């Protein structure tokens, strides 16, 4: 059966024919939707046997957005032997970023140091920025690159990534969080304490202001969906074009509901349920 990824509201056409790995995913996802997160790590053996793009995207998103830091870091360790794999780097960068935990920064840098693939490296840099920067800045811009030409004529040139200056930029941004008294397990986003209510207002403003930071808007859309349980598939048309007014309307419906008053700063949620720190 063909399954396309549709966020946390993904539904296969016929679950009975979806295969063992997808059946387990749907079972655990639906448990998480009602605040029961204890079985998340049972996805690991299925992830080791199913390398499909949509399955890895679905599982790493679920682990990242609904897992505690202990669960997320435990799953990361389970795949430590794959740290040089570009697909693992790409997908798990999202899971680490979704944790909103400052401890994720060092693991993201560990992934970056092993990342030869440019797309995976940019994914890591983007999620570092979402954690540490209010707007797209030097962390988002990523590591500089240059071509190195060897003296020997028969040796091809190579692309060199200037990681150390970039890592210093990241560490400085992380140190700046200490000045805001963010420490330990307190969840962070955009260089400040995570606040779902503030994130929702910012997302709404960005949609109406024609904000060009599309990567940041999509990250906030997904965080909004994960925390509130709101279906955000209407943010985009079938071609992937952002529908700003329709998207703003989805957020406005949330503002007008009773749900909008139940989220407190410094707490992660999945479908309205607090996630253990």
C-alpha positions in Angstrom: 0.0 0.0 0.0 1.2 3.5 -0.8 1.4 5.8 2.2 2.2 9.5 1.9 3.3 11.5 4.9 0.7 13.9 6.3 2.0 15.1 9.6 0.5 13.8 12.8 -2.9 13.5 11.1 -1.6 10.9 8.7 -4.2 8.1 8.0 -3.5 5.1 5.7 -6.3 4.2 3.3 -6.4 0.7 4.7 -4.5 0.2 8.0 -4.9 -3.6 7.8 -2.7 -3.6 4.7 -0.2 -1.0 6.0 2.5 -3.5 7.2 3.9 -4.3 10.6 6.1 -1.2 10.9 3.3 1.3 10.0 0.8 -0.5 12.2 3.2 -0.1 15.2 3.7 3.6 14.3 0.0 4.3 14.2 -0.6 2.4 17.5 2.1 4.3 19.3 1.2 7.7 17.7 -2.4 7.3 18.8 -1.2 6.4 22.4 0.9 9.6 22.4 -2.1 11.6 21.3 -3.9 10.8 24.6 -0.8 11.5 26.7 0.7 8.0 26.9 4.3 8.3 25.8 5.9 5.3 27.4 6.1 3.1 24.3 7.9 5.5 22.0 11.2 3.6 22.1 9.5 0.5 20.8 9.7 2.2 17.4 13.5 1.6 17.3 13.5 -2.0 16.0 11.0 -1.0 13.3 13.2 1.9 12.3 16.2 -0.4 12.0 14.2 -2.7 9.6 12.4 -0.1 7.6 14.5 2.6 5.9 11.6 4.2 3.9 11.7 8.0 3.6 8.1 8.5 4.9 8.4 6.0 7.7 11.6 7.6 9.0 10.1 11.1 8.7 7.0 10.0 10.6 8.9 8.2 13.3 11.6 10.8 14.0 8.9 13.5 14.0 6.9 11.6 16.5 9.9 10.8 18.7 11.1 14.4 18.6 7.8 16.2 19.2 6.3 13.8 21.8 9.3 12.3 23.5 11.0 13.3 26.7 14.7 14.2 26.4 15.6 10.8 28.0 13.6 9.0 25.3 15.0 11.1 22.4 18.6 10.8 23.5 18.1 7.1 24.1 16.9 6.6 20.5 19.8 8.6 19.2 22.2 6.3 21.1 20.5 3.3 19.6 21.6 4.5 16.1 25.1 5.7 17.1 26.6 3.3 14.6 24.8 5.3 11.8 26.0 8.7 12.7 27.9 9.0 9.4 24.8 8.1 7.4 23.3 11.2 5.7 19.7 10.0 6.0 20.1 9.5 9.8 21.7 12.9 10.1 18.9 14.6 8.1 16.0 13.0 9.9 17.4 13.0 13.4 18.4 16.6 13.2 14.7 17.3 13.2 14.0 15.0 16.2 16.8 16.7 18.2 15.6 20.2 17.3 12.0 19.3 18.2 13.2 18.3 21.7 13.7 22.0 22.5 16.4 20.8 24.9 19.7 22.7 25.1 21.5 19.4 25.4 20.5 18.7 21.8 23.0 21.4 20.7 26.0 19.2 21.3 24.5 16.2 19.6 23.6 18.4 16.6 27.2 19.6 16.4 28.3 15.9 16.6 26.0 15.2 13.6 27.4 18.3 11.8 31.0 17.2 12.3 30.1 13.9 10.5 28.0 15.4 7.8 29.5 15.4 4.4 26.2 15.7 2.6 25.3 19.4 2.1 21.5 18.9 2.5 21.9 17.1 5.8 24.4 19.7 7.0 21.9 22.5 6.2 19.1 20.6 8.0 21.3 20.4 11.1 22.2 24.2 10.9 18.5 25.1 10.5 17.5 23.2 13.6 20.4 24.7 15.6 19.0 28.1 14.5 15.5 27.3 15.5 16.8 26.4 19.0 19.2 29.4 19.4 18.1 32.3 17.2 15.0 34.5 17.2 15.4 35.1 13.5 17.5 33.7 10.7 21.0 34.8 11.6 24.6 33.5 11.6 23.6 30.1 13.0 21.1 29.7 10.2 23.6 30.9 7.6 25.7 27.9 8.5 29.4 27.0 8.1 31.4 28.7 5.3 32.8 26.5 2.6 35.8 26.9 0.3 37.5 24.8 -2.5 40.9 23.5 -1.7 43.2 22.9 -4.7 46.1 20.5 -4.1 49.5 21.0 -5.6 49.4 17.8 -7.5 47.8 18.1 -10.9 46.3 14.6 -10.8 44.6 15.1 -7.4 41.1 16.6 -7.6 40.1 19.6 -5.7 37.8 19.2 -2.6 35.2 21.2 -0.8 36.3 22.1 2.7 33.7 23.0 5.4 35.0 25.6 7.9 33.4 24.0 10.9 35.4 25.4 13.8 34.4 29.0 13.3 30.8 28.0 12.9 30.9 25.8 16.0 32.2 28.9 17.9 29.2 30.9 16.6 26.9 28.2 17.9 28.6 27.9 21.3 28.4 31.7 21.7 24.7 31.6 20.9 24.3 28.8 23.4 26.2 30.8 26.0 23.8 33.7 25.5 21.0 31.5 26.7 22.7 31.4 30.1 22.1 35.2 30.4 18.3 34.6 30.0 18.5 32.1 32.9 17.6 29.2 30.7 19.2 26.0 32.0 18.8 22.3 32.5 15.7 20.7 31.1 13.8 24.0 30.5 12.6 23.8 26.9 13.8 26.5 24.5 12.9 27.8 21.1 14.2 30.9 19.2 16.8 31.5 22.0 14.2 31.8 24.7 12.0 29.7 26.9 9.5 27.8 24.8 6.0 29.3 25.0 3.3 27.7 22.8 1.0 30.7 23.2 3.7 33.1 22.1 4.8 30.8 19.3 1.2 30.6 18.0 0.9 34.4 18.0 4.2 34.8 16.2 3.2 32.2 13.6 0.0 34.1 13.0 1.8 37.4 12.6 4.4 35.9 10.2 1.6 34.5 8.0 -0.2 37.9 7.8 3.0 39.9 7.4 4.2 38.0 4.3 7.3 37.0 6.3 9.9 35.5 3.9 11.4 33.1 6.5 9.5 30.1 5.1 11.7 27.5 6.9 10.9 29.1 10.2 7.2 29.3 9.4 7.1 25.6 8.6 8.9 24.7 11.8 6.4 26.8 13.8 3.5 25.2 11.9 4.7 21.8 12.9 5.4 22.8 16.5 1.9 24.3 16.6 0.3 21.2 15.3 2.2 18.9 17.6 1.4 21.0 20.7 -2.2 21.8 20.1 -3.3 18.8 17.9 -4.7 21.2 15.3 -4.7 19.9 11.7 -2.4 22.1 9.7 -2.6 20.3 6.4 -4.5 23.3 5.0 -1.4 25.5 5.3 -0.3 24.3 1.9 -1.9 23.4 -1.4 -1.1 20.1 -3.2 2.0 21.7 -4.8 3.5 22.7 -1.5 2.7 26.4 -1.8 2.0 28.2 1.5 -1.6 29.5 1.6 -1.1 32.4 4.1 -4.7 33.4 4.6 -6.0 29.9 5.0 -3.2 29.1 7.4 -3.9 32.2 9.4 -7.5 31.1 9.6 -6.5 27.8 11.2 -4.5 29.6 13.8 -7.3 32.0 14.5 -9.7 29.1 15.1 -7.4 28.0 17.8 -7.2 31.5 19.3 -11.0 31.4 19.5 -11.2 28.1 21.3 -10.8 27.2 25.0 -7.6 25.3 24.2 -5.7 28.6 23.7 -5.6 29.2 27.5 -4.2 25.9 28.8 -0.5 26.1 27.7 2.1 27.5 30.1 5.6 28.7 29.3 8.4 26.3 29.8 6.4 23.2 29.0 6.3 21.0 25.9 2.9 19.5 24.9 1.7 16.9 22.4 -1.9 17.2 21.4 -2.5 19.2 24.6 -0.9 16.7 26.9 2.2 17.8 28.9 5.4 15.9 27.9 7.6 14.9 30.8 10.9 16.8 31.0 
